[in-house]
Each structure stands twice: as C-alpha cells, then as structure tokens.
Amino acid sequence: MDKNLRFDIRHVRAFITVAETLHFKKAADILCITQPAFSRLIKGLEESVGAELFKRTTRQVELTEAGRLFLIECKDALNHLERGVHLAQLAAQGDIGHITVAYNDFSINGVLPEILDHFKQKHPSIAVNLTYMPSHEQYQAIKDYDIDVGFLIGPIELKGVETHRLALEKIVAILPERHPLATRKSIKVEELANERFILGAASGWQAFRSYISELCLKSGFTPHVIQEATTSNGIFGLVAANMGISLYSECAKSFKRKGIAIVPLENEQHSIETIAAWNQAYISPSFKLFRDLLQNELNI
C-alpha cells in the first residue's frame, strides 16, 4: 500500500459496514465499536482519501459517487487480503497428504475413474477427497480455492485458471428400445425435432443443457423438455420407461441399462469436451503430483 495513505483495515471494514447498512449506529454495533469512535474512524478515512464518502442528514446516510467507487475497490482489496491469509495458512501447514477433486456426471462415468486409479497406484499415501459438483458451480469453487481441481465440461476461460483437455466425446441419442430409430446406426439431430426430451435438471446440468439447446437450435428446433432428472441414472430410467428420449455423452456406453438404445449422432462434430481445471495461484505439493500425472504421464 502507498505509505502516504493514512488508513488501515479497520477503516476499510468500518467504511464497508456503513456502506452496506447506511446507518452509523447499526454499523458501530455490528463491529462492537462505540459510535463516537466509529465516527472518528470514518472521518479519518475521508480525510486520508481526500473525498467525502457519505452524504449525511439527520434522517439518512447515502453514499456519494466517490464513496460508491471507493466501495467497489475496497471490497476487492478485502477479498484479496482474505485470500492471501488463506493461502499463507495453507503454505504454512504444508498442505500435503490430500487433494480435493470435484467432478460432474460425465467425468465420473468417463475418464476420471482411470485417472484416480493411476494416481492411487503411484501415490497411495495421498488421500483424494471427491465431491460431486455441477460444472457451473465448479467455476466459483476453483476461484475460491475450495477445491484443488475440477473435472467439468469445457472449454472455459477464467482468469488465472489453467485447463487440460482429457476427453472429447461424441454426443449420442438415448432412446427407448422400442423407438423407431433405435435400430439405426446413426441419426441426424433434426430427426429428433418432434421428440419429447428428458434432460438433467437445470440446477445441476446448466452447462450441458446450454450445449444441447444450442445444438438443437442449430438444427432448426427447440427441444421439448417434458421431464427432468437430477442424475444420469434417473435420465436413463425415464427413457427406459418410454417417457421420452435424451442426448448424452458417449460415455453412456459404460452404463449397463436394460430398455435403452444408444445411437450416435450423424455429424461427428457433435461432441463434448471434458477438462480438468485448477487455480494457478496456489498449487499444493500433493496437487502438483496430480497435475504432473494429468499433463505428462497419462495417455487417455
């Protein structure tokens, strides 16, 4: 920080609290500071900044334009400080002996089991904590260092996040065995225009549903979704019950499910990418071993 600035984190926390409550007494109570001392903190901050940050009347408190802009930067600065403390604590602890891995449905039914098997054989003393997490939720978890690595749908572009492609799988149609198209060697997407679709629930399948919607729109129609399921098994079960059809990654072939037929789409460009993604800002000793395996030793 510029040594000419005459305020510290106490001033910043006080300012943010007032800006969020727009009430000096409430803000003072939240921070357990007497109101006169709290008012001195804010006055000292304004003098240091050289700008009025609040408009005060007997009835209300409002942010000035200077205060609004200052608030944005203060929140970012405080977030960076908190992340810095977290990273320093991890580094001080060594953070060796375990990694946290997030996965989505496609990775756990596709490339991830083989990767985990390789890693456990090579580094049996490192514990792997697995957590299911939809692709769109993994973005924030990676940025916040809540996980070491995420296995999700790609591609993605996030600042400070490195990715590594693990698989590029074709999209297939999942049909009831009695469906007229079930015996075909391949089908065109447009042939599904009048079908009833069963897809993963939007809350957990946001990234894949966006991909499917775009795929169908390029073929001239919007998919008519009549049922949703939270899991892959739920999707396949509903298809087997002749409720409708679905689209999925070709890793569906790993499922042993009666009552469904798996038919590839005709255009080979219809494919979905599975990637590993991690935050470059902090790589623990244990995760470095995992990353090296992904990048240099696997031939998947």
C-alpha positions as a printed NumPy array, in Angstrom:
array([[  0.   ,   0.   ,   0.   ],
       [  1.14 ,   3.565,  -0.675],
       [  2.908,   4.735,   2.506],
       [  1.223,   8.124,   2.112],
       [ -2.167,   6.534,   2.827],
       [ -3.007,   7.057,   6.492],
       [ -5.665,   4.383,   6.978],
       [ -5.689,   0.651,   7.624],
       [ -8.007,  -2.36 ,   7.502],
       [-10.046,  -1.085,  10.491],
       [-11.046,   1.976,   8.483],
       [-11.885,  -0.142,   5.439],
       [-14.08 ,  -2.567,   7.416],
       [-15.877,   0.346,   9.084],
       [-16.489,   2.022,   5.726],
       [-17.841,  -1.15 ,   4.097],
       [-20.166,  -1.788,   7.067],
       [-21.641,   1.717,   6.892],
       [-21.945,   1.486,   3.106],
       [-23.917,  -1.762,   3.433],
       [-26.153,  -0.694,   6.353],
       [-26.369,   3.044,   5.566],
       [-26.655,   3.561,   9.32 ],
       [-23.791,   4.665,  11.578],
       [-25.209,   3.259,  14.83 ],
       [-26.028,  -0.125,  13.299],
       [-22.573,  -0.306,  11.737],
       [-20.922,   0.59 ,  15.045],
       [-22.946,  -2.095,  16.848],
       [-22.02 ,  -4.728,  14.251],
       [-18.316,  -4.01 ,  14.739],
       [-18.68 ,  -3.599,  18.535],
       [-17.278,  -0.049,  18.467],
       [-18.709,   2.956,  20.318],
       [-20.46 ,   5.364,  17.993],
       [-18.103,   8.321,  18.681],
       [-15.042,   6.14 ,  17.972],
       [-16.743,   4.797,  14.859],
       [-17.498,   8.292,  13.58 ],
       [-13.842,   9.252,  14.112],
       [-12.756,   6.252,  12.013],
       [-14.951,   7.321,   9.095],
       [-13.923,  10.976,   9.399],
       [-10.244,   9.954,   9.451],
       [-10.782,   7.765,   6.389],
       [-12.415,  10.592,   4.44 ],
       [ -9.556,  12.92 ,   5.354],
       [ -6.997,  10.321,   4.202],
       [ -8.828,   9.659,   0.942],
       [ -9.418,  13.354,   0.344],
       [-13.082,  12.924,  -0.579],
       [-16.475,  12.927,   1.086],
       [-17.682,   9.315,   1.04 ],
       [-21.139,   9.788,   2.589],
       [-23.941,  12.323,   2.441],
       [-25.277,  12.63 ,   5.991],
       [-28.54 ,  14.158,   7.156],
       [-30.426,  13.724,  10.409],
       [-32.637,  11.155,   8.715],
       [-30.456,   9.166,   6.332],
       [-26.992,   8.269,   5.138],
       [-26.139,   7.886,   1.44 ],
       [-23.007,   7.063,  -0.488],
       [-21.566,   9.809,  -2.624],
       [-20.326,   8.924,  -6.106],
       [-16.786,   8.927,  -4.68 ],
       [-17.974,   6.58 ,  -1.937],
       [-19.633,   4.235,  -4.422],
       [-16.449,   3.894,  -6.468],
       [-14.309,   3.544,  -3.342],
       [-16.614,   0.766,  -2.061],
       [-16.069,  -1.368,  -5.171],
       [-12.294,  -1.195,  -4.79 ],
       [-12.398,  -1.738,  -1.015],
       [-14.403,  -4.951,  -1.392],
       [-11.97 ,  -6.27 ,  -3.989],
       [ -9.   ,  -5.363,  -1.794],
       [-10.532,  -7.045,   1.263],
       [-11.294, -10.196,  -0.733],
       [ -7.691, -10.32 ,  -1.923],
       [ -6.424,  -9.921,   1.642],
       [ -8.655, -12.724,   2.895],
       [ -7.474, -14.999,   0.071],
       [ -3.894, -14.069,   0.904],
       [ -4.378, -15.116,   4.54 ],
       [ -5.939, -18.402,   3.406],
       [ -3.075, -19.168,   1.028],
       [ -0.473, -18.247,   3.628],
       [ -2.094, -20.633,   6.114],
       [ -2.127, -23.438,   3.541],
       [  1.53 , -22.84 ,   2.728],
       [  2.49 , -22.748,   6.427],
       [  0.728, -26.075,   7.005],
       [  2.486, -27.673,   4.041],
       [ -0.932, -28.795,   2.784],
       [  0.458, -32.172,   1.789],
       [ -1.226, -35.515,   2.06 ],
       [ -4.589, -34.825,   0.433],
       [ -6.293, -33.207,  -2.555],
       [ -9.906, -32.241,  -3.159],
       [-11.381, -33.202,  -6.521],
       [-14.759, -32.042,  -7.845],
       [-16.458, -33.957, -10.653],
       [-19.578, -33.891, -12.804],
       [-21.621, -36.8  , -14.178],
       [-19.686, -37.091, -17.442],
       [-16.245, -37.258, -15.854],
       [-17.153, -39.83 , -13.182],
       [-18.764, -42.015, -15.862],
       [-15.891, -41.39 , -18.275],
       [-12.196, -40.602, -17.77 ],
       [-11.99 , -39.834, -14.031],
       [-12.005, -43.387, -12.575],
       [ -8.976, -44.354, -14.677],
       [ -7.133, -41.184, -13.642],
       [ -7.841, -41.78 ,  -9.957],
       [ -6.715, -45.39 , -10.25 ],
       [ -3.398, -44.32 , -11.814],
       [ -2.857, -41.704,  -9.133],
       [ -3.622, -44.023,  -6.196],
       [ -1.252, -46.64 ,  -7.572],
       [  1.537, -44.073,  -7.903],
       [  0.847, -42.106,  -4.68 ],
       [ -1.063, -44.386,  -2.26 ],
       [ -0.348, -42.175,   0.773],
       [ -2.209, -39.142,  -0.637],
       [ -5.9  , -39.049,   0.25 ],
       [ -8.295, -37.98 ,  -2.507],
       [-11.46 , -36.243,  -1.313],
       [-14.139, -36.488,  -4.007],
       [-17.119, -34.16 ,  -4.186],
       [-19.89 , -34.058,  -6.792],
       [-20.354, -30.566,  -8.2  ],
       [-22.067, -29.387, -11.426],
       [-19.781, -27.674, -13.93 ],
       [-21.161, -24.162, -13.362],
       [-20.651, -24.445,  -9.583],
       [-17.065, -25.588, -10.038],
       [-16.115, -22.24 , -11.583],
       [-16.502, -20.4  ,  -8.265],
       [-15.07 , -23.264,  -6.216],
       [-11.893, -23.164,  -8.319],
       [-11.59 , -19.374,  -7.971],
       [-12.139, -19.571,  -4.181],
       [ -9.616, -22.431,  -3.678],
       [-12.384, -24.646,  -2.26 ],
       [-11.145, -27.467,  -4.497],
       [ -7.739, -28.338,  -5.926],
       [ -9.073, -29.436,  -9.294],
       [-12.401, -29.702, -11.065],
       [-13.444, -32.148, -13.775],
       [-16.08 , -30.423, -15.85 ],
       [-17.446, -29.529, -19.273],
       [-15.123, -27.352, -21.331],
       [-13.904, -25.213, -22.761],
       [-13.826, -22.437, -20.159],
       [-11.921, -19.18 , -19.925],
       [-11.428, -17.926, -16.378],
       [ -8.666, -15.543, -15.369],
       [ -5.896, -17.362, -13.516],
       [ -7.385, -20.798, -14.212],
       [ -5.412, -23.401, -16.159],
       [ -7.148, -26.236, -18.01 ],
       [ -6.165, -29.541, -19.564],
       [ -8.326, -31.459, -22.028],
       [ -8.932, -35.069, -21.019],
       [-11.569, -36.289, -23.45 ],
       [-13.579, -35.232, -26.482],
       [-16.63 , -37.484, -26.625],
       [-19.33 , -37.711, -29.267],
       [-22.926, -36.912, -28.42 ],
       [-25.305, -39.856, -28.655],
       [-29.063, -40.221, -28.581],
       [-30.543, -42.27 , -25.737],
       [-33.74 , -43.934, -26.998],
       [-36.247, -46.442, -25.648],
       [-35.563, -49.887, -27.154],
       [-38.947, -49.816, -28.931],
       [-38.32 , -46.423, -30.53 ],
       [-38.479, -46.444, -34.385],
       [-34.93 , -45.018, -34.559],
       [-33.436, -47.415, -32.003],
       [-32.051, -49.838, -34.607],
       [-30.369, -47.165, -36.726],
       [-26.558, -46.961, -36.938],
       [-26.747, -43.161, -36.667],
       [-29.343, -40.394, -36.723],
       [-29.446, -36.689, -37.544],
       [-30.239, -34.182, -34.807],
       [-33.101, -32.741, -36.861],
       [-34.819, -36.151, -36.81 ],
       [-35.43 , -35.552, -33.098],
       [-37.302, -32.285, -33.592],
       [-40.701, -33.727, -32.657],
       [-39.466, -35.891, -29.786],
       [-40.159, -35.445, -26.089],
       [-36.864, -34.761, -24.334],
       [-35.699, -35.898, -20.915],
       [-32.765, -33.821, -19.654],
       [-30.857, -33.237, -16.446],
       [-32.428, -30.677, -14.108],
       [-31.302, -27.127, -14.839],
       [-29.98 , -26.67 , -11.287],
       [-27.294, -29.322, -11.787],
       [-26.937, -29.623, -15.57 ],
       [-26.794, -25.98 , -16.613],
       [-23.674, -26.224, -18.8  ],
       [-24.801, -29.37 , -20.647],
       [-28.352, -28.1  , -21.152],
       [-26.966, -24.918, -22.717],
       [-24.916, -27.075, -25.06 ],
       [-27.924, -29.247, -26.008],
       [-30.153, -26.204, -26.563],
       [-27.571, -24.671, -28.887],
       [-27.126, -27.975, -30.72 ],
       [-30.861, -28.287, -31.338],
       [-31.279, -24.639, -32.33 ],
       [-28.584, -25.062, -34.984],
       [-30.686, -27.944, -36.325],
       [-33.791, -25.778, -36.525],
       [-35.77 , -26.558, -33.374],
       [-36.029, -26.042, -29.617],
       [-36.091, -29.276, -27.599],
       [-39.462, -30.008, -25.986],
       [-38.424, -30.975, -22.447],
       [-41.19 , -32.909, -20.706],
       [-39.221, -34.473, -17.834],
       [-36.103, -33.646, -15.804],
       [-33.884, -35.856, -13.669],
       [-31.125, -34.998, -11.215],
       [-28.845, -37.929, -12.105],
       [-27.72 , -39.88 , -15.154],
       [-29.426, -42.993, -13.806],
       [-32.634, -41.022, -13.496],
       [-32.409, -39.884, -17.126],
       [-31.802, -43.422, -18.394],
       [-34.577, -44.809, -16.211],
       [-37.132, -42.373, -17.621],
       [-36.024, -43.158, -21.178],
       [-36.298, -46.903, -20.465],
       [-39.847, -46.261, -19.233],
       [-40.631, -44.833, -22.707],
       [-41.252, -41.341, -21.319],
       [-39.075, -39.713, -23.973],
       [-35.564, -39.527, -25.426],
       [-32.35 , -37.829, -24.347],
       [-28.935, -36.712, -25.559],
       [-25.809, -37.627, -23.647],
       [-22.052, -38.108, -23.967],
       [-20.872, -41.406, -25.474],
       [-19.645, -42.404, -22.006],
       [-23.267, -43.588, -21.682],
       [-21.96 , -46.839, -23.173],
       [-20.394, -47.63 , -19.814],
       [-23.877, -47.949, -18.272],
       [-25.449, -51.406, -18.198],
       [-29.08 , -50.429, -18.565],
       [-31.927, -52.501, -19.93 ],
       [-34.599, -50.866, -22.036],
       [-32.478, -48.221, -23.796],
       [-30.673, -47.978, -27.119],
       [-27.629, -45.756, -27.668],
       [-27.379, -44.341, -31.188],
       [-24.576, -41.954, -32.323],
       [-25.452, -38.666, -33.977],
       [-24.524, -38.487, -37.645],
       [-22.324, -35.378, -37.521],
       [-19.017, -36.226, -35.839],
       [-18.6  , -32.563, -34.887],
       [-21.306, -33.037, -32.263],
       [-19.039, -33.676, -29.275],
       [-18.464, -32.556, -25.712],
       [-15.158, -31.818, -24.024],
       [-14.193, -32.956, -20.531],
       [-11.421, -30.909, -18.949],
       [ -9.525, -30.637, -15.696],
       [ -9.266, -27.077, -14.347],
       [ -7.36 , -25.57 , -11.437],
       [ -6.375, -22.211,  -9.983],
       [ -2.787, -21.295, -10.851],
       [ -2.446, -19.02 ,  -7.811],
       [ -1.893, -21.899,  -5.388],
       [ -0.826, -25.459,  -6.168],
       [ -0.199, -27.647,  -3.138],
       [  2.636, -30.197,  -3.131],
       [  0.084, -33.009,  -3.354],
       [ -1.827, -31.462,  -6.216],
       [  1.399, -30.77 ,  -8.101],
       [  1.893, -34.549,  -8.265],
       [ -1.676, -34.964,  -9.538],
       [ -1.25 , -32.191, -12.117],
       [  2.001, -33.696, -13.371],
       [  0.228, -37.019, -13.833],
       [ -2.514, -35.348, -15.877],
       [ -0.177, -33.348, -18.066],
       [  2.782, -35.633, -18.584],
       [  2.107, -39.258, -17.712],
       [ -1.397, -40.223, -18.776],
       [ -2.302, -41.353, -22.263],
       [ -6.069, -41.266, -22.167]])
